[in-house]
């Protein structure tokens, strides 16, 4: 009698089940990694824009709500990796002189993340996300 080699159907189904369980754990974690990474890129851009706003205030004695002006006439002031996930806007108030930078999610992947804001005093919201 010769010995048969290979997998039985039971062994194959157990391994498929193990792979399925691992996939259900790994996929959401993998997706949240991208959400956090996209958020970090937009936060870095917002901090850079806030720094440029402070410099613009020193030069012109006022803030600007125009990103193109803020970035020296660059055609696309917002980098592609930010603009595909967030819409960046700047709101300027006259009295007191202040600005508010808002990053609103536009991609479905980032919508659960919510909007991010940074104001002229350095206050960031939501506080737990930064």
N, C-alpha and C positions, 0 to 999 in steps of 0.2 A: 504494500500500500504506500503510495507516494504522499508526501506532505504538501498541502496546497499553500501557496503564498498569496498575500494580498490582504485587503481590508474587508471586513464584513460590513453589511449595511448598517448595523448598529454602531460600529466604530465610526463609520463615516458620518452618521447622523449626530453623534455626540460631538465630533470635531466641528461640524457645521454649527451646532448649537453654541459651542464655546466661542467660535468666531463671531457669531451673531451677538452674543452678550458683550464681548469686547468692543464690537462696533457701536453698540448703543451707548456705551460709556465714552468711547473715544471721539465720536463725531461731534457731540455738543461741546466738548472741551476744545476741540480743534476750531470750531466756529467761534467760540468766545475768545480764543487767541487772536483771531483776525479782527474782531470787534474792538478789543483792547488796543491792538496795534494801530488800527485806523484812528481811534480816539487819540492816541498818543501823538500821531502825526498832526492831527488838527490842533491839538493843544500847543504843540511846538510852534505851529504857524501863528496861532493867536497870540502867544507870548512875543513872537517876533514882531507882529503887527502892533502890539501895545508899545513895544520899545520904539518902533518907528513913529508912533503917534506922539510919544514923549519928545522925540527929537524934532518932529514937525512943530510941536507947540513952542519949543525954544526958538525955532527959525522964523515962524510966521505969527506967533502969538495966538494961535487958535488950533483946534483939532480939525481933522477932515474926516468926512464919511466916505470919501472916494478912495477905494483901494488902489486904483490906477495912479492917482496922484501920490498916494502914500509910498508906492513902490517905484517912483520916478518915471512914470509913463510906460511901465511895462505893459505889453499887450494883455498878457494873462498874469495878473498879480498873484492869483491863487494857484498853487501847484496842482497838477493833474491828480496826484494821489489824495489830495484833500478835496478837490472839487467833485470828484466822483462819488464821495460819501457825504459831504457836508456842504451846505450853502453858507457862506460867510457874509455877514453884514455888520456895518458899524453905524451906531446911532450916536450923534453928537448933541449935547445939550448946551445952551448958551449960558444959563445962570443956574447953578454954578457951572463953570466950564468943565465938562466931563465927557467921557465916551464910554460906550458899552459895545463890546465885540461879541457877537452871537454866532455860534455855529449850530445850524439847524440840520438834522440828518435828512438826507434825500434818498439814500439807498435803503432798500427794505431790510438789509442786514443790520443797519445802524439805528433803525427807528426805535427799537426797544431801549436803546441807550439814552435817548432824550437829548435835548438841546444843552449846549455848553455855553456859558457866558464868562466874560472877563471884563471888569470895569477899570476905570482909570486909577482907582485906589488899590488895585491888585486883588480885589475880592473875586473869587472864582465860585461858580456854582454849576452843577450841584457839587457840594463840598466832598462827598465821598467818591466821586468819579475821578477827581484830579489826582 
